[in-house]
């Protein structure tokens, strides 16, 4: 069972996109609407929905409650050390971003792992 994120939580969105049709963009917008503080992460460092972006997880200088993935396992495997250093309370693997190998590493580091859709979680009050 997943633990709900407190209101106002920082949520890193890995693979954030400025393209409105992308699920990562929709997640950024919905996180803001639900009172969370999303942090867009993308190698381009672009702003997303008015929120300044960062180029990497290592640029985050404040605690993060949740890290939500919109990247494939080939990318997320390369970020294992950065994720462990960030030490979020939980990581959400959205559909298409599943990574069983990384999930096992995170669970052994006592990071909660959720295989679900961030958008659905927000819409149903399960975030």
C-alpha positions as CSV (number, residue, x, y, z in Angstrom):
1,X,0.0,0.0,0.0
2,X,1.3,3.4,-0.9
3,X,1.5,6.2,1.6
4,X,-0.1,9.5,0.5
5,X,2.2,12.5,-0.1
6,X,1.6,15.4,2.3
7,X,0.1,18.6,0.7
8,X,2.9,20.9,-0.6
9,X,5.3,18.0,-1.2
10,X,8.2,18.4,-3.6
11,X,7.8,16.0,-6.5
12,X,10.6,15.5,-9.0
13,X,9.2,14.7,-12.5
14,X,11.9,12.8,-14.4
15,X,11.5,13.2,-18.1
16,X,9.3,16.4,-17.8
17,X,8.3,17.8,-21.1
18,X,7.1,21.3,-22.2
19,X,4.9,19.6,-24.8
20,X,1.3,19.9,-23.5
21,X,0.2,16.6,-25.1
22,X,2.8,14.5,-23.1
23,X,1.8,12.7,-19.9
24,X,4.8,14.2,-18.1
25,X,3.5,17.7,-18.8
26,X,0.0,16.8,-17.7
27,X,1.5,15.4,-14.4
28,X,3.3,18.7,-13.8
29,X,0.1,20.6,-14.2
30,X,-2.0,18.3,-12.1
31,X,0.6,18.2,-9.3
32,X,0.5,22.0,-9.2
33,X,-3.3,21.9,-9.1
34,X,-3.2,19.5,-6.2
35,X,-0.9,21.8,-4.2
36,X,2.3,19.9,-4.7
37,X,5.6,21.5,-5.8
38,X,6.8,19.7,-9.0
39,X,10.4,19.9,-10.1
40,X,10.8,19.2,-13.9
41,X,14.0,17.2,-14.6
42,X,15.2,16.8,-18.2
43,X,18.7,17.0,-19.8
44,X,17.5,20.1,-21.7
45,X,16.6,21.9,-18.4
46,X,13.6,23.5,-19.9
47,X,10.8,25.1,-17.9
48,X,7.5,23.2,-17.8
49,X,4.2,24.9,-17.3
50,X,5.9,27.9,-15.8
51,X,8.2,25.9,-13.4
52,X,12.0,26.3,-14.0
53,X,13.6,23.0,-14.9
54,X,16.7,21.3,-13.9
55,X,19.0,19.2,-16.1
56,X,19.6,16.4,-13.6
57,X,18.6,14.9,-10.3
58,X,21.9,15.9,-8.8
59,X,20.9,19.6,-9.2
60,X,18.1,19.2,-6.6
61,X,19.2,20.8,-3.4
62,X,16.1,20.2,-1.2
63,X,14.4,17.0,0.1
64,X,12.0,15.4,-2.3
65,X,9.0,13.3,-1.2
66,X,8.3,11.6,-4.5
67,X,10.2,10.9,-7.7
68,X,7.9,10.1,-10.7
69,X,9.4,8.5,-13.8
70,X,8.5,9.3,-17.4
71,X,11.7,7.7,-18.9
72,X,12.4,4.2,-20.0
73,X,14.6,1.7,-18.1
74,X,17.6,2.3,-20.3
75,X,17.7,5.9,-19.0
76,X,16.6,5.2,-15.4
77,X,19.3,2.5,-15.0
78,X,22.0,5.1,-15.6
79,X,20.5,7.3,-12.8
80,X,20.5,4.7,-10.0
81,X,23.3,6.4,-8.0
82,X,21.6,9.8,-8.3
83,X,18.3,8.4,-7.2
84,X,19.8,6.7,-4.2
85,X,21.6,10.0,-3.3
86,X,18.4,12.0,-3.7
87,X,16.7,9.4,-1.4
88,X,13.1,10.2,-2.1
89,X,10.5,8.7,0.2
90,X,8.9,6.9,-2.8
91,X,9.4,6.4,-6.6
92,X,6.5,6.0,-9.0
93,X,7.1,4.1,-12.2
94,X,4.5,5.3,-14.6
95,X,3.2,2.9,-17.4
96,X,6.0,2.5,-19.9
97,X,8.7,3.4,-17.3
98,X,8.7,0.2,-15.4
99,X,12.1,-1.1,-14.3
100,X,12.0,-4.2,-12.1
101,X,15.7,-4.3,-11.6
102,X,15.9,-0.7,-10.4
103,X,12.7,-1.2,-8.3
104,X,14.5,-4.0,-6.3
105,X,17.5,-1.8,-5.7
106,X,15.3,1.1,-4.4
107,X,13.2,-1.2,-2.2
108,X,16.4,-2.6,-0.6
109,X,17.4,1.0,0.1
110,X,14.0,1.4,1.9
111,X,12.5,3.6,-0.8
112,X,8.8,2.9,-1.4
113,X,8.2,1.8,-5.0
114,X,4.9,2.2,-6.8
115,X,4.0,0.9,-10.2
116,X,1.1,3.1,-11.2
117,X,0.1,6.2,-13.1
118,X,0.7,9.5,-11.4
119,X,-2.3,11.1,-13.2
120,X,-4.7,8.4,-12.0
121,X,-3.3,8.5,-8.5
122,X,-3.8,12.3,-8.3
123,X,-7.3,12.0,-9.8
124,X,-8.4,9.3,-7.4
125,X,-6.9,10.7,-4.2
126,X,-4.3,8.0,-4.0
127,X,-1.3,10.2,-4.5
